[in-house]
Amino acid sequence: MRAIDLSSVSWRKSSYSSTTGGECLEISDSIPSLVPVRDSKDPAQGSLLFGADSWGAFLVGIKS
């Protein structure tokens, strides 16, 4: 498995994250084929990488 350098990607907080510091999810739109996801409270723990199609299917699933 090859490592993917995420040091230069731009992160944005999910619109579903709370403003009280609880559930803080960040995602990046910087890589067209992948969607990196991380916990904004502890970004040093790393990120989960989802394929763009899988992420899209996940969003459709949670919205329905």
N, CA, C and O atoms as CSV, one atom per row, in Angstrom:
chain,resi,resn,atom,element,x,y,z
A,1,MET,N,N,0.851,-1.165,0.000
A,1,MET,CA,C,0.000,0.000,0.000
A,1,MET,C,C,0.899,1.230,0.000
A,1,MET,O,O,1.848,1.309,0.780
A,2,ARG,N,N,0.606,2.179,-0.862
A,2,ARG,CA,C,1.424,3.379,-0.911
A,2,ARG,C,C,0.866,4.454,0.012
A,2,ARG,O,O,-0.344,4.537,0.223
A,3,ALA,N,N,1.735,5.257,0.546
A,3,ALA,CA,C,1.322,6.351,1.422
A,3,ALA,C,C,0.856,7.529,0.576
A,3,ALA,O,O,1.402,7.781,-0.498
A,4,ILE,N,N,-0.129,8.233,1.048
A,4,ILE,CA,C,-0.636,9.412,0.369
A,4,ILE,C,C,-0.347,10.616,1.260
A,4,ILE,O,O,-0.745,10.651,2.424
A,5,ASP,N,N,0.341,11.590,0.704
A,5,ASP,CA,C,0.724,12.792,1.441
A,5,ASP,C,C,-0.472,13.739,1.517
A,5,ASP,O,O,-0.934,14.257,0.501
A,6,LEU,N,N,-0.959,13.953,2.721
A,6,LEU,CA,C,-2.105,14.839,2.926
A,6,LEU,C,C,-1.691,16.161,3.569
A,6,LEU,O,O,-2.543,16.931,4.012
A,7,SER,N,N,-0.388,16.424,3.620
A,7,SER,CA,C,0.091,17.617,4.322
A,7,SER,C,C,-0.314,18.927,3.645
A,7,SER,O,O,-0.333,19.970,4.298
A,8,SER,N,N,-0.632,18.896,2.371
A,8,SER,CA,C,-0.970,20.144,1.681
A,8,SER,C,C,-2.446,20.249,1.296
A,8,SER,O,O,-2.830,21.190,0.603
A,9,VAL,N,N,-3.276,19.308,1.729
A,9,VAL,CA,C,-4.696,19.394,1.365
A,9,VAL,C,C,-5.407,20.423,2.243
A,9,VAL,O,O,-4.984,20.702,3.366
A,10,SER,N,N,-6.470,20.969,1.722
A,10,SER,CA,C,-7.310,21.907,2.468
A,10,SER,C,C,-8.427,21.114,3.132
A,10,SER,O,O,-9.058,20.268,2.499
A,11,TRP,N,N,-8.667,21.390,4.404
A,11,TRP,CA,C,-9.704,20.693,5.159
A,11,TRP,C,C,-10.860,21.644,5.417
A,11,TRP,O,O,-10.672,22.852,5.565
A,12,ARG,N,N,-12.056,21.079,5.467
A,12,ARG,CA,C,-13.236,21.857,5.855
A,12,ARG,C,C,-14.055,21.034,6.836
A,12,ARG,O,O,-14.121,19.808,6.740
A,13,LYS,N,N,-14.667,21.718,7.767
A,13,LYS,CA,C,-15.480,21.031,8.766
A,13,LYS,C,C,-16.803,20.628,8.136
A,13,LYS,O,O,-17.416,21.402,7.401
A,14,SER,N,N,-17.228,19.435,8.425
A,14,SER,CA,C,-18.506,18.948,7.919
A,14,SER,C,C,-19.644,19.819,8.422
A,14,SER,O,O,-19.617,20.292,9.558
A,15,SER,N,N,-20.629,20.026,7.586
A,15,SER,CA,C,-21.794,20.799,8.007
A,15,SER,C,C,-22.597,20.076,9.090
A,15,SER,O,O,-23.448,20.679,9.745
A,16,TYR,N,N,-22.325,18.785,9.276
A,16,TYR,CA,C,-23.005,18.009,10.306
A,16,TYR,C,C,-22.262,18.028,11.626
A,16,TYR,O,O,-22.759,17.477,12.608
A,17,SER,N,N,-21.089,18.640,11.688
A,17,SER,CA,C,-20.328,18.714,12.933
A,17,SER,C,C,-20.981,19.722,13.863
A,17,SER,O,O,-21.561,20.715,13.425
A,18,SER,N,N,-20.875,19.448,15.137
A,18,SER,CA,C,-21.476,20.364,16.104
A,18,SER,C,C,-20.564,21.558,16.341
A,18,SER,O,O,-19.359,21.484,16.100
A,19,THR,N,N,-21.133,22.643,16.807
A,19,THR,CA,C,-20.351,23.847,17.101
A,19,THR,C,C,-19.882,23.867,18.543
A,19,THR,O,O,-19.176,24.791,18.946
A,20,THR,N,N,-20.256,22.873,19.324
A,20,THR,CA,C,-19.899,22.855,20.742
A,20,THR,C,C,-18.633,22.060,21.018
A,20,THR,O,O,-18.276,21.856,22.178
A,21,GLY,N,N,-17.950,21.610,19.975
A,21,GLY,CA,C,-16.701,20.885,20.178
A,21,GLY,C,C,-16.870,19.392,20.338
A,21,GLY,O,O,-15.912,18.698,20.677
A,22,GLY,N,N,-18.044,18.890,20.106
A,22,GLY,CA,C,-18.291,17.456,20.238
A,22,GLY,C,C,-17.872,16.684,19.000
A,22,GLY,O,O,-16.711,16.301,18.863
A,23,GLU,N,N,-18.797,16.461,18.119
A,23,GLU,CA,C,-18.548,15.689,16.905
A,23,GLU,C,C,-17.963,16.607,15.838
A,23,GLU,O,O,-18.688,17.372,15.202
A,24,CYS,N,N,-16.666,16.528,15.648
A,24,CYS,CA,C,-15.988,17.427,14.709
A,24,CYS,C,C,-15.320,16.618,13.607
A,24,CYS,O,O,-14.226,16.082,13.786
A,25,LEU,N,N,-15.975,16.543,12.501
A,25,LEU,CA,C,-15.477,15.792,11.360
A,25,LEU,C,C,-15.023,16.763,10.294
A,25,LEU,O,O,-15.740,17.706,9.959
A,26,GLU,N,N,-13.820,16.535,9.752
A,26,GLU,CA,C,-13.315,17.346,8.659
A,26,GLU,C,C,-13.110,16.466,7.436
A,26,GLU,O,O,-12.725,15.302,7.544
A,27,ILE,N,N,-13.376,17.046,6.272
A,27,ILE,CA,C,-13.133,16.334,5.022
A,27,ILE,C,C,-12.347,17.244,4.096
A,27,ILE,O,O,-12.282,18.456,4.301
A,28,SER,N,N,-11.754,16.647,3.079
A,28,SER,CA,C,-11.008,17.414,2.095
A,28,SER,C,C,-11.546,17.108,0.704
A,28,SER,O,O,-11.836,15.959,0.370
A,29,ASP,N,N,-11.673,18.155,-0.094
A,29,ASP,CA,C,-12.083,18.020,-1.487
A,29,ASP,C,C,-10.884,18.204,-2.420
A,29,ASP,O,O,-11.060,18.416,-3.620
A,30,SER,N,N,-9.676,18.123,-1.878
A,30,SER,CA,C,-8.461,18.440,-2.632
A,30,SER,C,C,-7.991,17.342,-3.575
A,30,SER,O,O,-7.209,17.611,-4.486
A,31,ILE,N,N,-8.449,16.115,-3.378
A,31,ILE,CA,C,-8.003,14.996,-4.194
A,31,ILE,C,C,-9.226,14.461,-4.945
A,31,ILE,O,O,-10.136,13.920,-4.317
A,32,PRO,N,N,-9.268,14.599,-6.265
A,32,PRO,CA,C,-10.481,14.248,-7.028
A,32,PRO,C,C,-10.982,12.821,-6.823
A,32,PRO,O,O,-12.195,12.611,-6.794
A,33,SER,N,N,-10.115,11.851,-6.683
A,33,SER,CA,C,-10.564,10.460,-6.614
A,33,SER,C,C,-10.722,9.940,-5.190
A,33,SER,O,O,-11.234,8.838,-4.995
A,34,LEU,N,N,-10.295,10.708,-4.197
A,34,LEU,CA,C,-10.351,10.278,-2.802
A,34,LEU,C,C,-10.992,11.352,-1.931
A,34,LEU,O,O,-10.935,12.542,-2.238
A,35,VAL,N,N,-11.605,10.901,-0.831
A,35,VAL,CA,C,-12.144,11.823,0.157
A,35,VAL,C,C,-11.506,11.481,1.498
A,35,VAL,O,O,-11.920,10.525,2.154
A,36,PRO,N,N,-10.498,12.254,1.912
A,36,PRO,CA,C,-9.913,12.056,3.240
A,36,PRO,C,C,-10.860,12.603,4.308
A,36,PRO,O,O,-11.469,13.658,4.131
A,37,VAL,N,N,-10.975,11.876,5.410
A,37,VAL,CA,C,-11.845,12.254,6.526
A,37,VAL,C,C,-11.017,12.130,7.797
A,37,VAL,O,O,-10.283,11.158,7.974
A,38,ARG,N,N,-11.136,13.125,8.687
A,38,ARG,CA,C,-10.389,13.061,9.953
A,38,ARG,C,C,-11.180,13.707,11.072
A,38,ARG,O,O,-12.144,14.436,10.838
A,39,ASP,N,N,-10.757,13.427,12.284
A,39,ASP,CA,C,-11.320,14.025,13.494
A,39,ASP,C,C,-10.591,15.344,13.722
A,39,ASP,O,O,-9.383,15.339,13.957
A,40,SER,N,N,-11.288,16.461,13.661
A,40,SER,CA,C,-10.628,17.762,13.789
A,40,SER,C,C,-10.061,17.994,15.181
A,40,SER,O,O,-9.158,18.813,15.348
A,41,LYS,N,N,-10.571,17.291,16.178
A,41,LYS,CA,C,-10.043,17.442,17.526
A,41,LYS,C,C,-8.692,16.767,17.689
A,41,LYS,O,O,-7.941,17.098,18.606
A,42,ASP,N,N,-8.373,15.823,16.810
A,42,ASP,CA,C,-7.110,15.088,16.914
A,42,ASP,C,C,-6.599,14.696,15.527
A,42,ASP,O,O,-6.526,13.509,15.210
A,43,PRO,N,N,-6.244,15.681,14.699
A,43,PRO,CA,C,-5.829,15.380,13.334
A,43,PRO,C,C,-4.542,14.558,13.246
A,43,PRO,O,O,-4.288,13.920,12.224
A,44,ALA,N,N,-3.738,14.564,14.289
A,44,ALA,CA,C,-2.492,13.790,14.278
A,44,ALA,C,C,-2.752,12.279,14.274
A,44,ALA,O,O,-1.855,11.496,13.961
A,45,GLN,N,N,-3.958,11.875,14.617
A,45,GLN,CA,C,-4.299,10.446,14.616
A,45,GLN,C,C,-4.439,9.889,13.210
A,45,GLN,O,O,-4.528,8.674,13.028
A,46,GLY,N,N,-4.458,10.760,12.221
A,46,GLY,CA,C,-4.535,10.287,10.848
A,46,GLY,C,C,-5.915,10.463,10.245
A,46,GLY,O,O,-6.822,11.037,10.848
A,47,SER,N,N,-6.034,9.954,9.045
A,47,SER,CA,C,-7.262,10.112,8.275
A,47,SER,C,C,-7.717,8.782,7.709
A,47,SER,O,O,-6.925,7.858,7.523
A,48,LEU,N,N,-8.991,8.708,7.445
A,48,LEU,CA,C,-9.545,7.592,6.682
A,48,LEU,C,C,-9.708,8.076,5.257
A,48,LEU,O,O,-10.135,9.208,5.027
A,49,LEU,N,N,-9.373,7.233,4.303
A,49,LEU,CA,C,-9.507,7.599,2.896
A,49,LEU,C,C,-10.616,6.776,2.260
A,49,LEU,O,O,-10.617,5.548,2.338
A,50,PHE,N,N,-11.547,7.459,1.639
A,50,PHE,CA,C,-12.649,6.811,0.942
A,50,PHE,C,C,-12.542,7.126,-0.541
A,50,PHE,O,O,-12.158,8.233,-0.918
A,51,GLY,N,N,-12.875,6.168,-1.373
A,51,GLY,CA,C,-13.003,6.451,-2.796
A,51,GLY,C,C,-14.153,7.416,-2.985
A,51,GLY,O,O,-15.129,7.369,-2.236
A,52,ALA,N,N,-14.057,8.300,-3.983
A,52,ALA,CA,C,-15.095,9.307,-4.194
A,52,ALA,C,C,-16.463,8.668,-4.423
A,52,ALA,O,O,-17.469,9.167,-3.920
A,53,ASP,N,N,-16.510,7.572,-5.174
A,53,ASP,CA,C,-17.789,6.887,-5.416
A,53,ASP,C,C,-18.359,6.295,-4.133
A,53,ASP,O,O,-19.563,6.372,-3.888
A,54,SER,N,N,-17.496,5.707,-3.321
A,54,SER,CA,C,-17.946,5.129,-2.049
A,54,SER,C,C,-18.453,6.212,-1.100
A,54,SER,O,O,-19.461,6.025,-0.419
A,55,TRP,N,N,-17.758,7.331,-1.059
A,55,TRP,CA,C,-18.183,8.439,-0.205
A,55,TRP,C,C,-19.542,8.960,-0.671
A,55,TRP,O,O,-20.421,9.229,0.148
A,56,GLY,N,N,-19.711,9.101,-1.971
A,56,GLY,CA,C,-20.992,9.549,-2.504
A,56,GLY,C,C,-22.130,8.602,-2.148
A,56,GLY,O,O,-23.221,9.045,-1.788
A,57,ALA,N,N,-21.875,7.292,-2.249
A,57,ALA,CA,C,-22.890,6.302,-1.894
A,57,ALA,C,C,-23.202,6.366,-0.398
A,57,ALA,O,O,-24.356,6.212,0.003
A,58,PHE,N,N,-22.188,6.591,0.416
A,58,PHE,CA,C,-22.388,6.731,1.865
A,58,PHE,C,C,-23.307,7.925,2.154
A,58,PHE,O,O,-24.243,7.812,2.946
A,59,LEU,N,N,-23.038,9.064,1.514
A,59,LEU,CA,C,-23.863,10.255,1.738
A,59,LEU,C,C,-25.306,10.024,1.312
A,59,LEU,O,O,-26.239,10.437,2.001
A,60,VAL,N,N,-25.483,9.363,0.171
A,60,VAL,CA,C,-26.847,9.050,-0.282
A,60,VAL,C,C,-27.548,8.177,0.759
A,60,VAL,O,O,-28.721,8.387,1.069
A,61,GLY,N,N,-26.816,7.196,1.295
A,61,GLY,CA,C,-27.393,6.283,2.283
A,61,GLY,C,C,-27.807,6.964,3.567
A,61,GLY,O,O,-28.867,6.659,4.114
A,62,ILE,N,N,-26.986,7.887,4.061
A,62,ILE,CA,C,-27.337,8.529,5.333
A,62,ILE,C,C,-28.408,9.597,5.164
A,62,ILE,O,O,-29.083,9.956,6.128
A,63,LYS,N,N,-28.568,10.105,3.949
A,63,LYS,CA,C,-29.592,11.116,3.725
A,63,LYS,C,C,-30.976,10.490,3.519
A,63,LYS,O,O,-31.995,11.170,3.641
A,64,SER,N,N,-31.002,9.194,3.206
A,64,SER,CA,C,-32.312,8.577,2.961
A,64,SER,C,C,-32.864,7.876,4.173
A,64,SER,O,O,-33.957,7.312,4.116
